[in-house]
Amino acid sequence: MQKELRLTRREDFNKVYRYGKSSANFQFVVYSLPQTKVERFRAGISVSKKVGNAVVRNRIRRVVKEILRHHADRIRPHVDLVVIARKPASEMEYKEMEKSLLHALKRASLLQ
């Protein structure tokens, strides 16, 4: 995922959590907040320590970034989003995780 497409600052995450809308399925929670200052979407990924050790959390983070990169043209522009991975995501393969994340994005009305 390109650097300009990432949410990195704590203030940005907190703003999306506080003012954004959430949508979820069993594996992912997606918070979204419309933004006018960005021409594409920006995404942040959060994986709690409850999900697994550092190796598991980083694998989930990498896979979610890759899924977002592959489907960047389908995701609605002018939006900040935060993806939170839940425990069941740690046991999923790539294709299952992709299907689940796209389902959560569709429930949040973020896919075109």
ChimeraX attribute file (.defattr): number of C-alpha atoms within 10 A of each C-alpha:
attribute: neighborCount
match mode: 1-to-1
recipient: residues
	/A:1	16
	/A:2	8
	/A:3	8
	/A:4	12
	/A:5	18
	/A:6	17
	/A:7	19
	/A:8	14
	/A:9	9
	/A:10	8
	/A:11	10
	/A:12	15
	/A:13	20
	/A:14	12
	/A:15	12
	/A:16	21
	/A:17	17
	/A:18	11
	/A:19	12
	/A:20	18
	/A:21	14
	/A:22	18
	/A:23	16
	/A:24	20
	/A:25	14
	/A:26	12
	/A:27	17
	/A:28	23
	/A:29	19
	/A:30	25
	/A:31	25
	/A:32	24
	/A:33	19
	/A:34	17
	/A:35	15
	/A:36	10
	/A:37	8
	/A:38	14
	/A:39	11
	/A:40	17
	/A:41	23
	/A:42	23
	/A:43	21
	/A:44	22
	/A:45	19
	/A:46	15
	/A:47	21
	/A:48	13
	/A:49	11
	/A:50	9
	/A:51	17
	/A:52	14
	/A:53	10
	/A:54	12
	/A:55	9
	/A:56	16
	/A:57	20
	/A:58	13
	/A:59	12
	/A:60	25
	/A:61	18
	/A:62	14
	/A:63	16
	/A:64	22
	/A:65	19
	/A:66	15
	/A:67	18
	/A:68	19
	/A:69	14
	/A:70	12
	/A:71	13
	/A:72	16
	/A:73	13
	/A:74	12
	/A:75	19
	/A:76	16
	/A:77	19
	/A:78	16
	/A:79	21
	/A:80	26
	/A:81	28
	/A:82	24
	/A:83	24
	/A:84	18
	/A:85	24
	/A:86	18
	/A:87	17
	/A:88	12
	/A:89	21
	/A:90	17
	/A:91	12
	/A:92	14
	/A:93	11
	/A:94	15
	/A:95	11
	/A:96	12
	/A:97	21
	/A:98	19
	/A:99	12
	/A:100	19
	/A:101	24
	/A:102	20
	/A:103	16
	/A:104	24
	/A:105	24
	/A:106	14
	/A:107	15
	/A:108	17
	/A:109	13
	/A:110	18
	/A:111	17
	/A:112	9
